[in-house]
Amino acid sequence: MTFMKKVRASGTAAALSLLMVLPVAAAAQGATAPRSADSLEPGDSLEGNYLAAIVAGASRDLGAASVYLREAVREDPQNNDLLERAFVAFLADGSMSDAFRAADKLIQQDPSNGLAQLVIGIRSIKQKSYQTARNHLQRGGRGRAADITATLLSAWSYLGSGNSRRAIETLERLKGEPSYNLFRDYHAGLILDAAGRKADAEKRLKSAYDAEKTTLRLVDLWARFQARSGDFNGAAETYAAFDRLLPNHPVIRDGMALVAKKEAPPRQISTAQQGAAEVLYGLASAGNRQGDEAAALLYLRMAIYLDPGHDLAILTLGDILERARQPEDAVAVYEKMPVSSPLRPNAEIQAGLALENLGKPEEAVKHLEKVIAERPDDVDALSALGNIYRSRKQFAEAAASYDKAIAKLASPGRANWDLFYFRGIARERTNRWPEAEADLRKALELLPDPLGRERALVLNYLGYSLVDKHLKLDEGLDMLRRAVELRPRDGYIIDSLGWAYYRLGRYEDASREIERAMELRPSDPVINDHLGDVYWRTGRQLEAKFQWNHARDLKPEPEDLPKILRKIERGLEDPSANAVDDAKKDGG
């Protein structure tokens, strides 16, 4: 029995569990940035390459996993489970030619492999071999997700074959759940529009829009249809309604500008390939919202293969890769954003932030400075540069960037609250308190909704700062209490309230709140440190040293560690001995 036969997997699910992106787990494990696949050399043995692929998969380095699995398959081409792992790795990494070759082999060995049949069906749609595509889609797996995917893609393949009637008949099979109805009407409208049946298309698209008015893509495509039909007022209201929910989105902003000039935005989806890509993007978005980043990643890779200009798919894929701690791959994806897309500026900004996460700070700043030089009025780019400086604790530089961004605002609105919040933080950290207070109060003014998380963040920072500076104590404590009411499960904000009580000498109140914070954030070094201080002041010195030792072991900030070590050795001498300046505040 060979080494590989001892580690046989259980099909596609095992391949996904080994190699797919799980951002939460990656963050918890402190995954590192992937190495460039071009710099990797395969091992000398099957076992070595397989184990190297496992290590690469565990650190979410899909490019490296593909390199090692490609070599392992060469050495053991008859191992179906190894081939399946490699197939999933190739697809996740966007190596489509390798994925197609692996899928062809898998289907020969196991025609019931649903993912392989889907991938070959997608290739056939790309090649305009629509009957072949339907054959593969029909042979795929069964189940809710497989059925809706195959049905929607088959419908678009019929449009590719010039049979819009059969396409609509295929879509009518989707019945039952509300989500089925939405997908059915949406894609029926798009197919009918592409087939030139405008009256029928309008009914179906309107039905989809009426059922779901908060999905960006659906809103944009419905407004485009309205404008192309001459209903510019209706299109303007469709865009305006979404803009009230999510102000200043570039896609909506671009559409509103065209409609205001009585110019109809061009049709986004005209071909079977674009329609099939839209299917995959929609399913990926739904999966991504539900936390299924693994499936979303695969669907987005296939969507972009079918429609390389699908800007929302590109942006979503880049975001998933960033959250999965794969900034190098994310940058490569963002670079594919079409120059003509209204999302191009967003992609360029995200690429700069990804370079920062990749540990290339100079390149990140240069990249964003180049973007700003090309678009000096780009508030988002200026804000992103400020955020990079703020994350590095270069608060003076951050404040200067925010100054430039805010100066570009004709009339600050709710969408701009964070600029004032972040500038307030930067100014407070550079001892410009009167200006910082004005910014933080402006942020509150722009956030009228009393139930939002954002308002809790601002109340927390402003309230703690007032108490910490012994200014407007009653108002500051009231702000902190309101922040806790808004975010009763936020350990950081509860710790701020407790630490404010500590600074006022109200140690019993401080103990109560910081113990609550500890229950919510037991592994936070600052909260453990604070609890140690409170215990010391309330005569619980053994417990205090236990908390300080725990804080020391939780890798505190470098500037905090000497203070913690000093307290472990000497304790607190008097109430002013531990007037920590940088109490835990969720600065964003």
C-alpha positions as CSV (number, residue, x, y, z in Angstrom):
1,M,0.0,0.0,0.0
2,T,1.4,3.3,-1.0
3,F,1.7,6.4,1.2
4,M,-1.1,8.2,-0.7
5,K,-3.5,5.3,-0.3
6,K,-3.1,5.6,3.5
7,V,-4.4,9.1,3.4
8,R,-7.3,8.7,1.0
9,A,-9.9,11.5,1.1
10,S,-13.6,11.3,0.9
11,G,-14.3,13.2,-2.3
12,T,-14.7,16.8,-3.1
13,A,-15.8,17.7,0.4
14,A,-12.4,16.6,1.7
15,A,-10.6,18.6,-1.0
16,L,-12.6,21.7,0.0
17,S,-11.8,21.2,3.7
18,L,-8.1,20.9,2.9
19,L,-7.7,23.8,0.5
20,M,-10.6,26.2,0.6
21,V,-10.5,29.6,2.1
22,L,-11.8,29.9,5.7
23,P,-11.1,33.5,6.7
24,V,-12.1,33.3,10.3
25,A,-9.9,30.3,10.9
26,A,-7.0,31.8,9.0
27,A,-7.2,34.9,11.1
28,A,-7.3,32.9,14.3
29,Q,-4.2,31.0,13.2
30,G,-2.4,34.1,12.3
31,A,-1.9,32.9,8.7
32,T,1.0,34.5,6.9
33,A,1.1,36.1,3.5
34,P,1.6,33.5,0.8
35,R,4.8,33.2,-1.1
36,S,4.9,33.7,-4.9
37,A,4.3,30.4,-6.6
38,D,6.9,31.2,-9.1
39,S,9.6,31.0,-6.4
40,L,8.6,27.5,-5.2
41,E,10.3,24.3,-6.2
42,P,8.4,21.0,-5.9
43,G,9.8,18.3,-3.6
44,D,11.7,15.2,-4.7
45,S,9.0,12.7,-3.5
46,L,5.3,12.1,-3.7
47,E,5.1,12.2,0.1
48,G,7.0,15.4,0.3
49,N,4.9,17.2,-2.2
50,Y,1.7,16.0,-0.6
51,L,2.7,17.1,2.9
52,A,3.9,20.4,1.5
53,A,0.5,20.9,-0.1
54,I,-1.2,20.2,3.2
55,V,1.0,22.8,4.9
56,A,0.3,25.3,2.1
57,G,-3.5,24.6,2.4
58,A,-3.4,25.1,6.2
59,S,-1.9,28.5,5.7
60,R,-4.3,29.3,2.9
61,D,-1.5,29.6,0.3
62,L,-3.5,28.3,-2.7
63,G,-0.8,29.1,-5.2
64,A,1.8,26.9,-3.4
65,A,-0.8,24.2,-2.8
66,S,-1.4,24.1,-6.6
67,V,2.4,23.8,-7.3
68,Y,2.9,20.9,-4.9
69,L,-0.3,19.0,-5.9
70,R,0.4,19.4,-9.6
71,E,3.7,17.6,-9.1
72,A,2.1,15.0,-6.8
73,V,-0.4,14.2,-9.5
74,R,2.4,13.7,-12.1
75,E,4.0,11.2,-9.8
76,D,0.7,9.3,-9.0
77,P,-1.7,10.0,-11.9
78,Q,-4.1,7.1,-11.1
79,N,-4.8,8.4,-7.6
80,N,-8.4,9.7,-7.9
81,D,-8.5,11.4,-4.4
82,L,-5.2,13.1,-5.0
83,L,-6.4,14.3,-8.4
84,E,-9.6,15.7,-6.8
85,R,-7.6,17.6,-4.2
86,A,-5.5,19.1,-7.0
87,F,-8.6,19.9,-9.1
88,V,-10.1,22.0,-6.3
89,A,-6.8,23.7,-5.6
90,F,-6.4,24.6,-9.3
91,L,-9.9,26.0,-9.4
92,A,-9.5,28.0,-6.2
93,D,-6.2,29.4,-7.4
94,G,-7.7,30.4,-10.7
95,S,-5.5,28.1,-12.7
96,M,-8.4,27.3,-15.1
97,S,-6.5,25.3,-17.7
98,D,-5.1,22.9,-15.0
99,A,-8.6,22.7,-13.5
100,F,-10.1,21.7,-16.8
101,R,-7.5,19.0,-17.4
102,A,-8.1,17.6,-13.9
103,A,-11.9,17.8,-14.3
104,D,-11.7,15.8,-17.6
105,K,-9.7,13.1,-15.9
106,L,-12.1,13.0,-12.9
107,I,-15.2,12.6,-15.1
108,Q,-13.5,9.7,-16.9
109,Q,-13.0,8.0,-13.5
110,D,-16.2,9.1,-11.8
111,P,-18.9,10.6,-14.0
112,S,-21.0,11.5,-10.8
113,N,-18.5,14.1,-9.7
114,G,-20.8,17.2,-9.6
115,L,-18.1,19.9,-9.4
116,A,-16.1,18.5,-12.2
117,Q,-19.2,18.2,-14.4
118,L,-20.1,21.8,-13.6
119,V,-16.6,23.1,-14.5
120,I,-16.7,21.3,-17.8
121,G,-20.1,22.6,-18.4
122,I,-18.8,26.1,-17.8
123,R,-16.0,25.5,-20.3
124,S,-18.5,24.4,-22.9
125,I,-20.6,27.6,-22.4
126,K,-17.4,29.6,-22.9
127,Q,-16.7,27.7,-26.1
128,K,-20.4,28.2,-27.2
129,S,-20.9,24.4,-27.2
130,Y,-24.3,24.8,-25.6
131,Q,-25.7,21.3,-26.0
132,T,-22.5,19.8,-24.6
133,A,-22.8,22.2,-21.7
134,R,-26.3,21.1,-20.9
135,N,-25.2,17.4,-21.0
136,H,-22.6,18.0,-18.4
137,L,-24.8,20.2,-16.2
138,Q,-27.5,17.5,-16.2
139,R,-25.0,14.9,-15.1
140,G,-23.9,16.9,-12.1
141,G,-24.8,16.3,-8.5
142,R,-28.2,16.6,-7.0
143,G,-29.4,18.7,-4.2
144,R,-30.8,22.2,-3.7
145,A,-27.6,24.1,-4.7
146,A,-26.7,21.8,-7.6
147,D,-30.3,21.9,-9.0
148,I,-30.6,25.7,-9.0
149,T,-27.1,26.2,-10.4
150,A,-27.7,23.7,-13.2
151,T,-31.2,25.0,-14.0
152,L,-30.1,28.7,-14.3
153,L,-27.0,27.8,-16.4
154,S,-29.0,25.5,-18.6
155,A,-31.5,28.4,-19.2
156,W,-28.7,30.7,-20.4
157,S,-27.3,27.9,-22.6
158,Y,-30.7,27.7,-24.4
159,L,-30.4,31.5,-25.0
160,G,-27.0,30.8,-26.5
161,S,-28.6,28.2,-28.8
162,G,-31.1,30.9,-29.9
163,N,-34.0,29.3,-28.1
164,S,-35.3,31.9,-25.6
165,R,-38.7,30.1,-25.3
166,R,-37.0,27.0,-24.0
167,A,-34.8,29.1,-21.8
168,I,-37.9,30.5,-20.0
169,E,-39.5,27.1,-19.8
170,T,-36.4,25.8,-18.1
171,L,-36.5,28.7,-15.6
172,E,-40.1,28.0,-14.7
173,R,-39.0,24.8,-13.0
174,L,-37.7,26.9,-10.2
175,K,-40.6,27.1,-7.8
176,G,-41.3,26.9,-4.1
177,E,-38.9,29.0,-2.1
178,P,-38.9,32.8,-2.3
179,S,-35.2,32.8,-3.2
180,Y,-36.1,30.5,-6.2
181,N,-38.7,33.0,-7.3
182,L,-36.2,35.9,-7.1
183,F,-33.6,34.1,-9.2
184,R,-36.2,32.9,-11.6
185,D,-37.7,36.3,-12.3
186,Y,-34.3,38.1,-12.4
187,H,-32.8,35.8,-14.9
188,A,-36.0,35.5,-16.9
189,G,-36.0,39.2,-17.2
190,L,-32.3,39.3,-18.3
191,I,-32.8,36.5,-20.9
192,L,-36.0,38.2,-22.3
193,D,-34.2,41.5,-22.5
194,A,-31.2,39.9,-24.3
195,A,-33.7,38.2,-26.7
196,G,-35.3,41.6,-27.5
197,R,-38.6,40.8,-25.8
198,K,-38.8,44.1,-23.8
199,A,-42.4,44.0,-22.6
200,D,-42.0,40.5,-21.1
201,A,-38.5,41.4,-19.7
202,E,-39.9,44.5,-18.0
203,K,-42.6,42.4,-16.1
204,R,-40.0,39.9,-14.8
205,L,-37.3,42.4,-13.9
206,K,-39.9,44.6,-12.1
207,S,-41.1,41.6,-10.2
208,A,-37.6,40.8,-9.1
209,Y,-36.9,44.4,-8.1
210,D,-40.1,44.7,-6.1
211,A,-39.1,41.5,-4.2
212,E,-35.6,42.7,-3.4
213,K,-34.7,46.4,-3.5
214,T,-31.5,46.2,-1.5
215,T,-29.3,44.2,-3.8
216,L,-26.9,46.4,-5.7
217,R,-26.6,44.4,-8.9
218,L,-30.3,43.9,-9.3
219,V,-31.0,47.6,-8.6
220,D,-28.4,48.7,-11.2
221,L,-29.6,46.3,-13.9
222,W,-33.3,47.3,-13.3
223,A,-32.4,51.0,-13.5
224,R,-30.4,50.5,-16.6
225,F,-33.4,48.7,-18.2
226,Q,-35.6,51.6,-17.2
227,A,-33.3,54.2,-18.7
228,R,-32.9,52.2,-22.0
229,S,-36.7,52.1,-22.2
230,G,-36.8,55.9,-21.9
231,D,-38.0,56.0,-18.3
232,F,-35.2,58.3,-17.0
233,N,-37.3,59.5,-14.1
234,G,-38.0,56.0,-12.9
235,A,-34.4,55.0,-13.3
236,A,-33.4,58.1,-11.3
237,E,-35.8,57.2,-8.5
238,T,-34.5,53.6,-8.5
239,Y,-31.0,54.8,-8.0
240,A,-32.0,57.4,-5.5
241,A,-33.8,54.9,-3.3
242,F,-30.7,52.7,-3.1
243,D,-28.5,55.8,-2.5
244,R,-30.6,56.6,0.6
245,L,-29.8,53.1,1.9
246,L,-26.1,53.1,1.0
247,P,-25.0,56.5,0.1
248,N,-22.4,57.3,-2.6
249,H,-21.7,53.8,-4.0
250,P,-19.7,54.3,-7.2
251,V,-21.9,52.0,-9.3
252,I,-25.0,54.0,-8.2
253,R,-23.2,57.3,-8.5
254,D,-22.1,56.5,-12.1
255,G,-25.6,55.4,-13.0
256,M,-27.2,58.5,-11.5
257,A,-24.8,60.8,-13.4
258,L,-25.7,59.1,-16.8
259,V,-29.4,59.2,-16.1
260,A,-29.3,62.8,-15.1
261,K,-27.9,63.6,-18.5
262,K,-30.6,61.5,-20.2
263,E,-28.0,59.0,-21.3
264,A,-29.0,55.3,-21.0
265,P,-26.3,53.1,-19.4
266,P,-25.3,50.3,-21.7
267,R,-26.8,46.8,-21.3
268,Q,-24.5,44.8,-19.0
269,I,-25.7,41.3,-20.0
270,S,-26.2,40.4,-23.7
271,T,-24.6,37.0,-24.2
272,A,-25.0,33.5,-22.8
273,Q,-21.5,33.8,-21.3
274,Q,-22.3,37.0,-19.5
275,G,-25.6,35.5,-18.3
276,A,-23.9,32.4,-17.0
277,A,-21.3,34.5,-15.2
278,E,-24.2,36.5,-13.6
279,V,-25.6,33.2,-12.3
280,L,-22.4,32.3,-10.7
281,Y,-21.8,35.7,-9.3
282,G,-25.3,35.8,-7.8
283,L,-24.9,32.4,-6.2
284,A,-21.4,33.3,-4.9
285,S,-22.7,36.5,-3.4
286,A,-25.5,34.6,-1.6
287,G,-23.0,32.1,-0.3
288,N,-20.6,34.8,0.8
289,R,-23.3,36.5,2.8
290,Q,-24.0,33.2,4.5
291,G,-20.4,32.6,5.4
292,D,-19.7,30.0,2.7
293,E,-16.5,31.6,1.4
294,A,-15.2,28.3,0.0
295,A,-18.0,27.8,-2.5
296,A,-18.1,31.6,-3.2
297,L,-14.5,31.5,-4.2
298,L,-15.0,28.7,-6.7
299,Y,-18.1,30.3,-8.3
300,L,-16.3,33.7,-8.6
301,R,-13.3,32.1,-10.4
302,M,-15.7,30.5,-12.9
303,A,-17.7,33.7,-13.3
304,I,-14.6,35.8,-14.1
305,Y,-13.5,33.1,-16.5
306,L,-16.8,33.4,-18.4
307,D,-16.9,37.2,-18.2
308,P,-13.5,38.8,-17.4
309,G,-15.1,42.2,-17.3
310,H,-17.5,41.4,-14.4
311,D,-16.4,44.2,-12.1
312,L,-18.5,43.2,-9.1
313,A,-17.2,39.6,-9.3
314,I,-13.6,40.9,-9.4
315,L,-14.2,43.2,-6.4
316,T,-15.9,40.4,-4.4
317,L,-13.2,37.9,-5.1
318,G,-10.5,40.3,-4.1
319,D,-12.3,41.0,-0.9
320,I,-12.6,37.3,-0.1
321,L,-8.9,36.8,-0.7
322,E,-8.0,39.7,1.5
323,R,-10.1,38.4,4.4
324,A,-8.4,35.1,3.9
325,R,-5.0,36.7,4.4
326,Q,-4.0,36.3,0.8
327,P,-3.2,39.9,-0.1
328,E,-0.8,39.0,-2.9
329,D,-3.5,37.0,-4.7
330,A,-6.0,39.9,-4.0
331,V,-3.7,42.4,-5.6
332,A,-3.5,40.3,-8.7
333,V,-7.3,40.1,-8.9
334,Y,-7.8,43.8,-8.4
335,E,-5.4,44.5,-11.3
336,K,-7.9,42.8,-13.6
337,M,-10.6,45.4,-12.9
338,P,-11.6,47.0,-16.3
339,V,-10.3,50.6,-16.6
340,S,-13.8,51.7,-17.7
341,S,-15.5,50.3,-14.6
342,P,-16.8,52.7,-11.9
343,L,-15.3,50.3,-9.5
344,R,-11.8,50.7,-10.8
345,P,-10.9,53.4,-8.2
346,N,-12.1,51.1,-5.4
347,A,-10.0,48.2,-6.8
348,E,-6.9,50.4,-6.9
349,I,-7.5,51.6,-3.3
350,Q,-8.0,48.0,-2.1
351,A,-4.8,47.0,-3.9
352,G,-2.9,49.6,-1.9
353,L,-4.4,48.4,1.3
354,A,-3.6,44.8,0.4
355,L,0.1,45.8,-0.3
356,E,0.1,47.2,3.3
357,N,-1.2,43.9,4.6
358,L,1.4,42.1,2.5
359,G,4.1,43.9,4.5
360,K,5.1,46.3,1.7
361,P,4.4,49.6,3.4
362,E,6.5,51.8,1.1
363,E,4.9,50.2,-2.0
364,A,1.4,50.7,-0.4
365,V,2.0,54.4,0.2
366,K,3.5,55.0,-3.2
367,H,0.6,53.1,-4.8
368,L,-2.0,55.3,-3.1
369,E,-0.1,58.5,-3.7
370,K,-0.1,57.6,-7.4
371,V,-3.8,57.1,-7.3
372,I,-4.3,60.4,-5.5
373,A,-2.0,62.2,-8.0
374,E,-4.2,60.8,-10.8
375,R,-7.4,61.6,-9.0
376,P,-6.7,64.4,-6.5
377,D,-10.4,64.7,-5.6
378,D,-10.7,61.0,-4.7
379,V,-11.9,61.2,-1.1
380,D,-11.8,57.4,-0.7
381,A,-8.1,57.3,-1.7
382,L,-7.2,60.1,0.7
383,S,-9.1,58.3,3.4
384,A,-7.4,55.0,2.7
385,L,-3.9,56.6,2.9
386,G,-5.0,58.2,6.2
387,N,-6.1,54.8,7.5
388,I,-2.7,53.3,6.6
389,Y,-0.9,56.0,8.6
390,R,-3.3,55.6,11.5
391,S,-2.8,51.8,11.6
392,R,1.0,52.5,11.9
393,K,0.3,55.0,14.7
394,Q,1.7,57.8,12.5
395,F,-1.1,60.1,13.7
396,A,0.2,63.4,12.4
397,E,0.4,62.0,8.8
398,A,-3.0,60.4,9.2
399,A,-4.6,63.7,10.3
400,A,-3.0,65.5,7.3
401,S,-4.6,62.9,4.9
402,Y,-7.9,63.2,6.6
403,D,-7.6,67.0,6.3
404,K,-7.3,66.8,2.6
405,A,-10.2,64.3,2.3
406,I,-12.6,66.4,4.3
407,A,-11.6,69.5,2.4
408,K,-12.9,67.8,-0.8
409,L,-16.4,67.4,0.7
410,A,-18.9,69.9,-0.5
411,S,-21.4,69.0,2.1
412,P,-20.5,66.2,4.6
413,G,-23.2,63.6,5.1
414,R,-23.8,60.4,7.0
415,A,-21.5,58.5,4.7
416,N,-18.6,60.7,5.8
417,W,-18.9,60.2,9.6
418,D,-15.8,58.0,9.7
419,L,-13.6,60.7,8.2
420,F,-14.3,62.9,11.2
421,Y,-14.1,60.0,13.6
422,F,-10.7,58.9,12.4
423,R,-9.4,62.5,12.2
424,G,-10.6,63.0,15.7
425,I,-8.6,60.0,16.9
426,A,-5.5,61.2,15.0
427,R,-5.8,64.7,16.5
428,E,-6.4,63.3,20.0
429,R,-3.3,61.2,19.8
430,T,-1.3,64.2,18.7
431,N,-2.5,66.4,21.7
432,R,-4.9,68.5,19.6
433,W,-7.8,67.9,21.9
434,P,-10.1,70.9,21.1
435,E,-10.0,70.0,17.4
436,A,-10.4,66.3,18.2
437,E,-13.5,66.9,20.3
438,A,-15.0,69.0,17.5
439,D,-14.4,66.2,15.0
440,L,-15.9,63.5,17.3
441,R,-19.0,65.6,17.9
442,K,-19.3,66.2,14.2
443,A,-19.2,62.4,13.7
444,L,-22.0,62.0,16.2
445,E,-24.0,64.7,14.4
446,L,-23.7,62.8,11.1
447,L,-24.9,59.6,12.8
448,P,-28.5,60.3,13.8
449,D,-29.4,56.7,14.1
450,P,-29.3,55.9,17.8
451,L,-29.1,52.1,17.3
452,G,-26.0,51.9,15.1
453,R,-22.7,50.3,15.9
454,E,-20.9,53.3,14.4
455,R,-22.5,55.6,17.0
456,A,-21.4,53.4,19.8
457,L,-17.8,53.6,18.6
458,V,-17.9,57.4,18.6
459,L,-19.6,57.6,21.9
460,N,-17.0,55.3,23.4
461,Y,-14.0,57.2,22.1
462,L,-15.4,60.7,22.9
463,G,-16.8,59.6,26.3
464,Y,-13.6,57.9,27.5
465,S,-11.5,60.9,26.3
466,L,-13.6,63.3,28.3
467,V,-13.4,61.2,31.5
468,D,-9.7,60.5,31.0
469,K,-9.0,64.2,30.7
470,H,-11.3,65.1,33.6
471,L,-13.4,67.2,31.3
472,K,-17.3,67.2,31.4
473,L,-17.2,64.1,33.6
474,D,-21.0,63.6,33.8
475,E,-21.4,63.9,30.0
476,G,-18.5,61.5,29.4
477,L,-19.8,58.8,31.7
478,D,-23.2,59.2,30.2
479,M,-21.8,58.7,26.7
480,L,-19.9,55.5,27.8
481,R,-23.1,54.1,29.4
482,R,-25.0,54.8,26.2
483,A,-22.3,53.1,24.2
484,V,-22.6,50.0,26.4
485,E,-26.4,50.0,25.9
486,L,-25.9,50.1,22.1
487,R,-23.2,47.4,22.2
488,P,-23.9,45.3,25.4
489,R,-21.7,42.4,24.1
490,D,-18.7,44.5,23.1
491,G,-16.0,43.8,25.6
492,Y,-13.8,46.7,24.5
493,I,-16.5,49.2,25.1
494,I,-17.5,47.8,28.4
495,D,-13.8,47.9,29.4
496,S,-13.7,51.6,28.5
497,L,-16.6,52.2,30.9
498,G,-14.9,50.2,33.6
499,W,-11.6,51.9,33.1
500,A,-13.3,55.3,33.2
501,Y,-14.6,54.3,36.7
502,Y,-11.1,53.3,37.6
503,R,-9.7,56.7,36.6
504,L,-12.3,58.3,38.8
505,G,-11.4,56.2,41.8
506,R,-14.7,54.2,41.7
507,Y,-13.0,50.9,42.0
508,E,-16.0,48.7,42.9
509,D,-17.8,50.0,39.8
510,A,-14.7,49.5,37.7
511,S,-14.3,45.9,39.0
512,R,-17.9,45.0,38.0
513,E,-17.6,46.4,34.4
514,I,-14.1,45.0,33.7
515,E,-15.0,41.6,34.9
516,R,-17.9,41.7,32.4
517,A,-15.5,42.7,29.7
518,M,-13.2,39.8,30.7
519,E,-16.1,37.3,30.2
520,L,-16.5,38.6,26.6
521,R,-12.8,39.1,25.8
522,P,-10.8,36.7,28.0
523,S,-7.8,36.7,25.7
524,D,-7.3,40.5,25.4
525,P,-4.1,41.6,27.1
526,V,-5.3,45.2,27.9
527,I,-8.5,44.0,29.6
528,N,-6.5,41.5,31.7
529,D,-4.0,44.3,32.6
530,H,-6.9,46.6,33.6
531,L,-8.5,43.9,35.7
532,G,-5.2,43.4,37.5
533,D,-5.0,47.1,38.4
534,V,-8.6,47.1,39.7
535,Y,-7.9,44.0,41.8
536,W,-4.8,45.6,43.3
537,R,-6.8,48.7,44.3
538,T,-9.5,46.6,45.9
539,G,-7.0,44.6,48.0
540,R,-7.0,41.5,45.9
541,Q,-3.3,41.5,45.3
542,L,-2.7,37.8,44.5
543,E,-5.5,37.9,41.9
544,A,-4.0,41.2,40.5
545,K,-0.6,39.5,39.9
546,F,-2.4,36.6,38.3
547,Q,-4.1,38.9,35.8
548,W,-0.9,40.8,35.1
549,N,1.0,37.6,34.4
550,H,-1.8,36.5,32.1
551,A,-1.7,39.9,30.3
552,R,2.1,39.5,29.9
553,D,1.6,36.0,28.3
554,L,-1.0,37.3,25.8
555,K,1.5,39.3,23.8
556,P,0.6,42.9,24.7
557,E,1.7,45.9,22.7
558,P,5.5,46.5,23.0
559,E,5.0,49.8,24.8
560,D,2.7,48.2,27.4
561,L,5.0,45.2,28.3
562,P,7.5,47.1,30.4
563,K,4.7,48.6,32.5
564,I,3.1,45.1,33.0
565,L,6.5,43.6,34.1
566,R,7.1,46.4,36.5
567,K,3.7,45.9,38.1
568,I,4.3,42.1,38.4
569,E,7.5,42.9,40.2
570,R,6.4,45.9,42.4
571,G,2.7,46.2,42.3
572,L,1.0,49.6,42.2
573,E,2.4,52.1,44.7
574,D,-0.3,54.8,44.6
575,P,-3.5,55.6,42.7
576,S,-1.6,57.6,40.1
577,A,1.2,55.1,39.4
578,N,-0.7,53.4,36.6
579,A,-2.3,56.3,34.8
580,V,-2.2,54.5,31.5
581,D,-2.6,56.9,28.6
582,D,-3.6,54.4,25.9
583,A,-6.6,52.7,27.5
584,K,-8.4,50.2,25.4
585,K,-10.6,52.1,23.0
586,D,-11.9,50.6,19.8
587,G,-10.4,53.1,17.4
588,G,-11.6,51.2,14.4
